[in-house]
Amino acid sequence: MEQHLTRCSRAMLNMGQLGSNKTCSEVSLKARYPMKPEDEQFYKDLAMHRFWPSYLRWYHLMVSRWKVFAMLANHTAICTGLGYQCAAFNPWEPERCFAHHELIRAWSPSCHEKPKTPTRPPTLATDWLGVRHKCGTGSMPEPQVQPELTRQLECWGLPWGPVPGEDYFETISLLQALSRLGRSGEFPEFVHVEVGSSIGFWSLKAAKAFRRQFGKKGSCTVILIESDCPKRKIVEHLRENNIYDLCNISIFEENVTASFLDALVQGYGRIDMLHIDIQGAELELIKGSKRLSNVLHLHIGTHGRALHDELREDLLPHGFAIDFDFSPHSFVRTVYGPIYFTDGILAGSGRAPAELSSVSVRTGDACPGASTSKTLR
C-alpha cells in the first residue's frame, strides 16, 4: 500500500492528472510530503522565476541559491553526526539521510571536500568531473534541460556531485563500467558509445572520468551518434572541454540502425558502456542487434511503458542482469529516496563473451545499495 500511494500521488501531480480519490489527489500528496507554507511558496516561486523581469529573477535566484546551500550544509552536518560518512540529499525527503551508492561515495566531491560557496552564478558551469557546459537564463543547463538538482546546483556554481534523480542512476552505470575496466589489466581500453548524444553530455563525462581514474594509462574511444544536432555544434562543445586531448573521438550524423551498432561492436570487439536515448526508437535498435551480448554495460532511456516492458524482456536473453528498472512517468521509492522519472530507465550489466557459455542468465532485477536511512531530528 505504501508503495502504491507514493507512486500514485506524486506521479499524478507531475503529469497534471490529479484525481479526486484519496490515493491520487493533491490532498494525499501534501499529507504524505508535508511542507511549511513558506517553503511551499518558495519552491513555487523557484519554478516560475525564469518568467519574471530580469531584476526580480536575479534577486530571487540569489535567495534561492543561499536557501538550497543552507539546506545542503545543514543536512551534511546532521547526517555526519548520525554516523554517515557521506549521505545523499533527497529533496522530496530532506529530513532523511540516505546512504549513497558506494561508487558515488568514492567519486563525489561532496564526500571528500568542503564545498566553497560561490558568490555569483556562472554563465559557464563546471560539473563535478570538470566538464564545462553553458547555463541559460533559467536555473537549468542548456541545451539539455532536465529537472535535475545535480545540474541545477552546477549552474548555481556548486558542483556538489550526483544528487538522487535520473542522472544519478546513469552515473552509477558509467562508474560501474569504469570499475570493471579497472580489473582488466595494466593497459585499460575503454569504448563508450552514446546513441542520441546531442552535444555529448554523457560522452564528455565518460572521457573525463576515464582519465581521472587511469591518468595517462590506456586508451579510450568515445563515439557519438546524433541525427538532429549539427556536427559543428557538437565539435565546438567537445573542443571547449579539450576532449580531443583525452580520447579518440568519432561523430556520426545519422539515425542509428541495428546493423550499424553491430558493425561498431564487431570493429572494436566489445563496447564497455552503451548509452541509448533515441526517443522511442530504442526497441527497434535492441531487437535488431545480433551482437548485443558483447556490450558490457547498457543504459537505456525509455519512452513508453509498453515499450519499456518489451525492452526488458529483450535484454535478458542477451545475458544482461538488470541493474535499474524504472518505468517512464513513475514516482518510485528507491533506496536513495523517492524519485520521479520522466523518461524510464533500463540499465544492465552484460558478461564478457567468454562468460556467456558458462553462466546462466539471471532473470530477476536488483538495485545496488542497502535501503538504509535515518530521519533527522
Secondary structure as UniProt FT lines:
FT   HELIX           2..14
FT   TURN            15..16
FT   TURN            22..23
FT   HELIX           26..32
FT   HELIX           37..48
FT   HELIX           49..51
FT   HELIX           54..81
FT   TURN            82..83
FT   STRAND          87..88
FT   TURN            91..92
FT   TURN            94..95
FT   STRAND          96..99
FT   HELIX           102..107
FT   HELIX           109..111
FT   STRAND          124..126
FT   TURN            128..129
FT   STRAND          132..135
FT   HELIX           149..155
FT   TURN            156..157
FT   HELIX           166..181
FT   TURN            182..183
FT   STRAND          189..195
FT   TURN            198..200
FT   HELIX           201..214
FT   TURN            215..216
FT   STRAND          219..225
FT   HELIX           231..240
FT   TURN            241..242
FT   HELIX           243..245
FT   STRAND          248..252
FT   HELIX           258..268
FT   STRAND          273..276
FT   TURN            279..280
FT   HELIX           282..288
FT   HELIX           292..294
FT   STRAND          297..302
FT   HELIX           305..315
FT   HELIX           316..318
FT   STRAND          321..326
FT   STRAND          330..334
FT   TURN            335..336
FT   STRAND          337..341
FT   STRAND          344..349
FT   HELIX           353..356
FT   TURN            357..358
FT   STRAND          373..375
//
